[in-house]
Amino acid sequence: MKMSLSKRRSSGAHGLAETETTKQVPADGSSGLETEDHRFARQMRDHRVRHFGKQASLSVEVRCTEAAVSFWESGRRLPQPSTFLRICRALVENGATSREVASLRRAWEDAQVRKAPKWPMPPSFLIAVERP
């Protein structure tokens, strides 16, 4: 996957030089850089495609909705711990290796940490809570 940045100078509205940066992105439309926030989502989709095919198949195995699977794979939500355990069991029953499941678990745990609220909350939050 090749990406490049290019700069082009042009004359602005007031005669001043402006620099415009453009970035070429991969053909698949992704940014080319996998963020930590989307590592779990990407792995979840890859495992689902390899071991179950359609989202409906995974949702039946895990006893959840297709919409839930879609949310996990898009990175909008994370499965609850009990649901994630069912996902891992379903993966193993459908041929996933222990290494694959362990990698998915690490990605899920990392995503859980990043999505957790940052405590302690700022003092302004505490003041707003204490006011009647």
FENPE-V873451 format. One record per residue. N is the residue number from 1. PHI is phi in whole degrees, 0 to 359 (NA if undefined). D_CENTER is the distance of its C-alpha to the mean C-alpha in Angstrom with 1 decimal. Layout:
# FENPE-V873451
n->N phi->PHI d_center->D_CENTER
n->N phi->PHI d_center->D_CENTER
This chain:
# FENPE-V873451
n->1 phi->NA d_center->19.7
n->2 phi->254 d_center->21.9
n->3 phi->231 d_center->21.1
n->4 phi->211 d_center->23.8
n->5 phi->248 d_center->24.7
n->6 phi->226 d_center->28.0
n->7 phi->242 d_center->30.1
n->8 phi->227 d_center->32.8
n->9 phi->264 d_center->35.6
n->10 phi->217 d_center->37.2
n->11 phi->270 d_center->39.7
n->12 phi->280 d_center->38.5
n->13 phi->298 d_center->40.3
n->14 phi->256 d_center->42.5
n->15 phi->81 d_center->43.3
n->16 phi->271 d_center->40.9
n->17 phi->287 d_center->38.8
n->18 phi->238 d_center->35.1
n->19 phi->248 d_center->32.4
n->20 phi->246 d_center->29.6
n->21 phi->254 d_center->26.6
n->22 phi->240 d_center->24.8
n->23 phi->236 d_center->21.9
n->24 phi->274 d_center->21.9
n->25 phi->251 d_center->18.6
n->26 phi->300 d_center->18.2
n->27 phi->297 d_center->19.5
n->28 phi->283 d_center->16.3
n->29 phi->86 d_center->15.3
n->30 phi->283 d_center->12.3
n->31 phi->284 d_center->12.8
n->32 phi->89 d_center->13.7
n->33 phi->245 d_center->12.1
n->34 phi->281 d_center->8.8
n->35 phi->276 d_center->7.4
n->36 phi->299 d_center->7.0
n->37 phi->295 d_center->4.3
n->38 phi->253 d_center->2.3
n->39 phi->296 d_center->5.3
n->40 phi->297 d_center->5.5
n->41 phi->300 d_center->4.2
n->42 phi->295 d_center->6.6
n->43 phi->296 d_center->9.0
n->44 phi->300 d_center->9.3
n->45 phi->295 d_center->10.2
n->46 phi->301 d_center->12.4
n->47 phi->293 d_center->14.2
n->48 phi->298 d_center->14.7
n->49 phi->297 d_center->16.3
n->50 phi->290 d_center->18.3
n->51 phi->255 d_center->19.6
n->52 phi->233 d_center->19.8
n->53 phi->85 d_center->19.7
n->54 phi->278 d_center->19.0
n->55 phi->300 d_center->16.7
n->56 phi->299 d_center->20.1
n->57 phi->296 d_center->21.1
n->58 phi->293 d_center->18.2
n->59 phi->298 d_center->18.7
n->60 phi->293 d_center->22.4
n->61 phi->299 d_center->21.9
n->62 phi->268 d_center->19.7
n->63 phi->63 d_center->21.7
n->64 phi->217 d_center->19.1
n->65 phi->270 d_center->18.7
n->66 phi->297 d_center->17.2
n->67 phi->298 d_center->15.5
n->68 phi->297 d_center->13.8
n->69 phi->299 d_center->12.5
n->70 phi->299 d_center->11.4
n->71 phi->299 d_center->9.5
n->72 phi->296 d_center->7.7
n->73 phi->287 d_center->7.1
n->74 phi->270 d_center->6.2
n->75 phi->85 d_center->3.5
n->76 phi->282 d_center->7.0
n->77 phi->216 d_center->8.3
n->78 phi->242 d_center->8.7
n->79 phi->292 d_center->11.9
n->80 phi->294 d_center->15.0
n->81 phi->306 d_center->16.7
n->82 phi->293 d_center->19.3
n->83 phi->290 d_center->17.1
n->84 phi->297 d_center->15.0
n->85 phi->298 d_center->18.5
n->86 phi->294 d_center->19.5
n->87 phi->298 d_center->16.6
n->88 phi->298 d_center->17.7
n->89 phi->298 d_center->21.3
n->90 phi->296 d_center->20.7
n->91 phi->298 d_center->19.1
n->92 phi->298 d_center->22.1
n->93 phi->295 d_center->24.5
n->94 phi->253 d_center->23.3
n->95 phi->101 d_center->23.6
n->96 phi->289 d_center->20.6
n->97 phi->278 d_center->21.8
n->98 phi->296 d_center->21.7
n->99 phi->295 d_center->19.9
n->100 phi->297 d_center->17.1
n->101 phi->293 d_center->16.8
n->102 phi->296 d_center->17.1
n->103 phi->295 d_center->14.4
n->104 phi->295 d_center->12.0
n->105 phi->298 d_center->13.6
n->106 phi->297 d_center->13.2
n->107 phi->296 d_center->9.4
n->108 phi->294 d_center->9.5
n->109 phi->297 d_center->12.3
n->110 phi->298 d_center->10.7
n->111 phi->293 d_center->7.9
n->112 phi->299 d_center->11.0
n->113 phi->296 d_center->13.0
n->114 phi->292 d_center->10.9
n->115 phi->273 d_center->10.8
n->116 phi->291 d_center->14.5
n->117 phi->296 d_center->17.2
n->118 phi->273 d_center->19.0
n->119 phi->252 d_center->22.5
n->120 phi->284 d_center->25.2
n->121 phi->290 d_center->24.8
n->122 phi->300 d_center->26.7
n->123 phi->306 d_center->30.5
n->124 phi->299 d_center->30.4
n->125 phi->294 d_center->28.3
n->126 phi->295 d_center->31.0
n->127 phi->296 d_center->33.8
n->128 phi->295 d_center->32.5
n->129 phi->287 d_center->32.1
n->130 phi->283 d_center->35.7
n->131 phi->289 d_center->37.4
n->132 phi->286 d_center->39.2
